[in-house]
Structure formats: C-alpha cells, structure tokens
Amino acid sequence: MGKITKPSAERLIQSGIVSHPIEAVPHLEGKLIFFYEWCKNCGICVFICPTQALEENDNKQPFMAHPDKCTYCSLCWKICPDFAIIKNTNWREEKNATE
C-alpha cells in the first residue's frame, strides 16, 4: 500500500484557489467568524444585513459592529460568494449576556 498523504489545505471556490485561513479574525468570541483571507470585500453581507449589525472597516472588510442587533438570520453567510463568514457555533447569548 502507498504512503498516505495529507490533503491540501487549499480549497477551490468560484473565484479561484485560495489558501486555508490560519485564524479567524477578529476572534472566536463573537457571533460570527470572518475569514478575511477568503473575503474579497464585496460588501454584499453588509448590504444584505436586515438589522445593520454588520459594517465595513477602513479596509472595506465586514465586521460585527453591533452584535446586539444580530439575530443569526443567516443571510450574510448564505449570500457570501466566498464562504468567508460562518456562524460561531460556540457562541451562546446567555454566556455573554453579562459582559
């Protein structure tokens, strides 16, 4: 039997081959996780957010400006053409309610 090799950390998406992000930014504590290495700063997620919880920073990157407004409606991560936003499944409202 041949040698077992690890799969590549690259993934193929519509815009081309993109290397796997090493870390999520800004951190894993928020409601959403943004993979800026995959994000092409199109602004669709900010535009589609029904509660205006997302905003763009100076580099046109989306970020959770108003986490209290986010309802996990899923529009941002479902519409993202680069799969650069995911729901943070470790986030719990009750855990962070006192912060």
Secondary structure, 3 states (H helix, E strand, C coil): CCCCCCCCCCEEECCEEECCCCCCECCCCCCEEECCCCCCCCCHHHHHCCCCCEEECCCCCEEECCHHHCCCCCHHHHHCCCCCEEECCCCCHHHHCCC
